Every structure is written in C-alpha cells, then in structure tokens.
Amino acid sequence: MLSREIFDCVIVGGGPAGATAANDLAVKGFHVLLLDKGGRIKPCGGAVPPRLLRDFDIPHELLVARVNAACIVSPAARRVDMPIDGGGYVGMVDREDFDAWLRVRAGNSGAVRRQGTFQSLSETGQGQRLVTYTTADGDDVSVAARSVIGADGALSAVARQALPGYKTKFVFAYHEIIAAPQPSRGENASGPATPAAGNTGFDGKRCDVYYDGRLSPDFYGWVFPHGDTISVGTGSANKGFSLRGAVAELRRMSGLDGLATLRREGAPIPLKPLKRWDNGRDVVLAGDAAGVVAPASGEGIYYAMYGGRLAADATQAFLETGDARALALARKRFMKAHRKVFWVLGVMQHFWYRNDARRERFVSMCADKDVQTLTWQSYMHKELVRTKPVAHIRIFLKDLAHLTGLMPP
C-alpha cells in the first residue's frame, strides 16, 4: 500500500471557524491540516464585539474602525440614533486581513496549511477517512485523517457528503467595498476638516442600518465603516430580489454612489443552526456549515469562532477517547450558551421584518432607551442581560403595544 500522510484532524475551510479550530487543536499538540481554497473573501459587514477580542486573544490592531453608535433608518427615512454608552464599542474588521491573520496564527501554532479545494471523503480501510482535495495546480492529493471538521461555508461540501439528509436554508448576502470619503481641509491644510464633497452624513464611527422593503424584503441594508473603506450591502432569501440593484439604491440614498468601488462580493448566509452537526462517527461541522449565524442581525464572526472552538474541543475528546458521541458536544454546548438569544432574534425577525409598516414601528422602538441599553449590552457580552428585570418588562409591554398598533409609530 502507498503510505499517506496521516493527520489527527483535517479541517476544511480557513475562515474564522476553521482557523480557530485549527489553532486550538495545534496548540494542544495535535497534527492538523488546515485546508483552504483561497482567493475568496466572504461578504460581511465585519462587526465584532469586544468579547471576541478577549475570548480569542485578538490584537486590537486588527480593528480597522471602532464604532460607538448606530443610526437606524426606517422606510419613511426616519433616523434613530443609538449611541453606545459607557465606553462600549463595536469593532470592525476587514475579512481579507482578519481571516488571513487567523490562518497565519494557526500555522505558527503548528497546523499544516495548504491551499486546495476539497473534493471527497472516502474510506481508507484502516478506520480512517481519506480526504481528497485539488491543489491550485490542478493535482489531486489524498491524505488520511482520524477526524474531519467541516468549516466550508453554508453550502458545505463536507456536510453534503458526511451527513445524510443535510439541508439548510439561507439568505443571499451581497456587498460592495467602496473607498471611504476623505475629508477636505480647503486651502489651509492645518485647519479643521470639512465634510467630503458628495457625502451626506457618513460617519466613520457609526454603523447605518436601513430597514426598508426597497433595500430588502426580509432583511436589512447596511453601511458599515471600515477605516479607509466602507461596506455597503444587503441580503434576502427572495431569489428574485435584485441585491445589486438594492445596493445601488442604498448607495444613492446614503450619498455614496459617486465613490470608487473596490470590490464586490456575494455568498449565501445560513438562517439558523442545523439540528445535527456531526455524523456520529468522525465528522463535525463548524461556522456557516453548522448554520451559526444570528437571526435578525446576521452576525456570524463571533459565533463562527465560538463554534470552531467547540468543534475543536469535541474533536479532542473524540481523539482521546475514541467515543464518537463526543462530537455531539459541539452543538450541545453551543445551543446551551446561545439558544435563547437565537430564539429571541428569530422571533424578532419573523414579526418585524415582514413589511414596511412593521419596520416603521420597529425603528420607533429603537428610540427607546431601555431597548438601546439592553441591545448593546447583549451584543457586547453575547448573552441576554438579566440585571434589569423591570426594563425587560417595559420592553415587552412596548413591543406588544407596537405590534398590536396601540402605540403610534
């Protein structure tokens, strides 16, 4: 028989989930292959909470902007400001650089990094998996693996082969990365900056979120600052909806249509976690492949990295004990930590994103200080805030009044 490389784990996909799993396993001394096809950047607003930097030891230098407020825009162009009080912030990253840094860290920790496109899983006859991939030069290469982590996106090829009945629903996301407007200082270069020509209010420390059926019939549009660039995007599960047309309209509405477009990106984003993440034998999923994107907000980076860490922990338990039931711990622990948040966000999206009348009321709710405080606290700490029960009751009653039409928009 031909001798083949044997890895403790082959991780397919080098995004935040896969790179985190590879780093965690490599640090613990496992022989890991991180396989990434390269040459592609995922469309993403790039928002990360402070907890992500703390939990995953991410240097602040990777942030391209710190956002201290959001502006929520209704179908009728009503604008509601949501400042982040108490020194909190939302970090912004550029996925091209952020994902690359995570992969480099995994390599520095001992993971073997290779560029290639996953093709298939098959049997070795020795209780291992044969993982076949195609290199950038077009050569097919096979390696043996004691375990596999599928972190290869919402349309995961690993999941389709390893998990019978694998099926997921997703939103199509599309954004354009454009050059940020530059301030003009007039004739006196040392004088105060004035707004750039053609800009109608863009703020490099503020995220703008548009709830408008023209921009998305079931999601939202965004304008997120990325330092020298801006992410302008939208998403929808409606296959007949023109995402490019909506982004063009959003750029016009926000006064950004005259700025240079640097790149365009699109991809499917899963709607909710899958009911099963492992095959009960030697494969477990992570990131978008497992469906861990928050409903309503579409936030995925933190959840992908957390899911990647849990997949690594579950894989470690499996490798050390030989008990494949350990692989199910990844989903069990994730849902224990975040099931309630995902449920609340799912209910919110179901009720408030259905039409412009409800979106108008939803934006009105965002003006409430209780809503703002609990929203930001929950986002930054990644859990439902329990310290203000009276505020929760007030929010529930206001939410009910808006939904039933007892409170004017």
Buried (B, 14 or more C-beta within 10 A) or exposed (E): EEEBBEBBBBBBBBBBBBBBBBBBBBBBEBBBBBBBBEEEBBBBBBBBBBBBBEBBEBEEEBBBBBBBBBBBBBBEEBEBEBEBEEEBBBBBBBBBEBBBBBBEBBBEBBBBBBBBBBBBBEEBEEEBBBBBBBEEEEEEBBBBBBBBBBBBBBBBBBBBBBBEEBEBEBBBBBBBBBEBBEEEEEEEEEEEEEEBEEBEEBBBBBBBBBBBBBBBBBBBBBBBBBBEBBBBBBBBBBEEBEBEEBBBBBBEBBBBBEBEBEEBBBBBBBBBBBEBBBBEEBBBBBBBBBBBBBBBBBBBBBBBBBBBBBBBBBBBBBBEEEEBEBBBBBBEBBBEBBEEBBEBBBEBBEBBBEEBEBBBBBBBBBBBEBBBBBBBBBBBEBBEBEEBEEBBEBBEEBBEBBBEEEBEB
